[in-house]
Amino acid sequence: MPPEPQAQPQPEAEQEEAPTIEIPTEKQQMIGVKTTVASVRPLLKVIRTVGRITYDEKKLATVNTKIEGWIERLHVDYTGRYVKRGEPLAEIYSPELFATQQEFLNVVKWAKQGKDIKEERVSSLLSKDAGAMLSAAKQRLKLWDISDAQIRKIEETGRPIRTLTLYSPVSGYVIQKTAVQGMRVMPGDKLFDVVDLSTVWVISDIYEYEIPLVKIGERALISLSYFPGREWSSRIDYVYPTLSGDTRTAKVRFTIPNPGGRLKPEMFTDVEVKINMGSRLAVPEDAVIDTGVRRIVYVDKGEGIFEPREVTTGVKTDGMVEIVKGLKAGEKVASAANFLIDSEARLKGVVK
């Protein structure tokens, strides 16, 4: 039997041609149509926001006491005063501390008496016990912030110190003072807050949609209306992990030097963050029509023919918009009067 004829392959269905609209050259000139070429170019994203100067929390120190007592003398008696590191702030009288110093002096006296005993064995045992008690008494005084120099003075003079002097741990400004002459203080009570303002923080708000672009190390320019023509260069050194539910913004932090203390906490600043996005395919922002559902560009096919094409956009930077999908480099798109082209296309049913 002759072989059965094999079925011939069906020709592939021709791809449906993209809808187009024709705008004669004369009409293009009349309505002001302009075209631009989609090209790969370096994009620089500039985020402009405002900031607020605040204290550098790393340079904030709190002064408190570990004993109960009364403030007998106040060396720093107003908020805002500048103090140097090691400068006395207040003197506190504490009966408990006074009694502990007296016990320490008794131990010192006992230790000296042990050395005067002639019998070697008894003297050795007494010296050993006295040494342990003397060490424990010194440690107790140190835990109450009595310095080694003060302990030596107590031991040499044989007289307890009447008051405990509190010293500033840093050089800076007293921004909070709860200490009052004659007041009673308890262990842990905060008496002073001292901050070093040689550097300050600038806290800025970044909108939710810009957060993915912001990273630690991005450079920024900071300016203040109080100092026209002056700019401070800084970098983002921290991006806060939470988002404000009311403003839908996240906070970022900058650190800037403050020689002379001209920058005051709570001053407002203008912040400009420049982010290098690299080279990306982009067209002018006016070339993209956002319908609310999709984004359309009109590709110039030549001879007055325009093809509406849906595209996927990325970042927007200074009048340019990134094209992620839908266009190729070198294609021409309408960048002016494209809304008139779109209206014509909708009237003719080319775009729905």
DAFEN-V746256 format. One record per backbone hydrogen bond with DSSP energy under -1.0 kcal/mol. NH is the residue of the N-H (numbers start at 0). CO is the residue of the C=O. Records with the same first field share a line. If there is no record, write none. Layout:
# DAFEN-V746256
NH: CO  CO
This chain:
# DAFEN-V746256
20: 305
22: 303
27: 23
28: 24
29: 25
30: 26
31: 27
32: 27
33: 335
35: 332
37: 330
38: 281
40: 279
42: 277
44: 274
46: 272
48: 270
50: 268
51: 202
52: 266
53: 200
58: 55
59: 56
60: 193
62: 191
68: 184
69: 92
70: 182
71: 90
72: 90
74: 88
75: 88
79: 173
82: 171
85: 167
86: 83
88: 165
89: 165
90: 72
91: 163
92: 69
97: 93
98: 94
99: 95
100: 96
101: 97
102: 98
103: 99
104: 100
105: 101
106: 102
107: 103
108: 104
109: 105
110: 106
111: 107
112: 108
113: 109
114: 110
122: 118
123: 119
124: 120
125: 121
126: 122
127: 123
128: 124
129: 125
130: 126
131: 127
132: 128
133: 129
134: 130
135: 131
136: 132
137: 133
138: 134
139: 135
140: 136
141: 137
142: 138
144: 141
145: 140
150: 146
151: 147
152: 148
153: 149
154: 150
155: 151
156: 152
157: 153
163: 91
165: 89
167: 86
171: 82
172: 194
173: 80
174: 192
175: 192
177: 190
178: 190
181: 70
182: 179
184: 68
187: 64
188: 185
190: 62
191: 62
192: 175
193: 60
194: 172
195: 58
199: 255
200: 53
201: 253
202: 51
203: 251
204: 49
205: 249
207: 247
209: 206
212: 209
213: 210
216: 235
217: 214
219: 233
220: 271
221: 231
222: 269
226: 223
229: 226
231: 221
233: 219
235: 217
236: 252
239: 250
243: 248
247: 243
249: 205
251: 203
252: 237
253: 201
255: 199
257: 197
260: 257
265: 52
266: 263
268: 50
269: 222
270: 48
271: 220
272: 46
273: 218
274: 44
276: 42
279: 40
281: 38
282: 320
284: 318
286: 283
287: 284
288: 295
290: 293
295: 288
296: 308
298: 306
299: 331
300: 304
304: 301
305: 20
306: 298
308: 296
310: 294
311: 324
313: 321
316: 319
319: 316
320: 282
321: 314
322: 280
323: 311
324: 311
329: 37
330: 327
332: 35
333: 297
334: 33
335: 33
340: 336
341: 337
342: 338
343: 339
344: 340
345: 341
346: 342
347: 343
349: 344
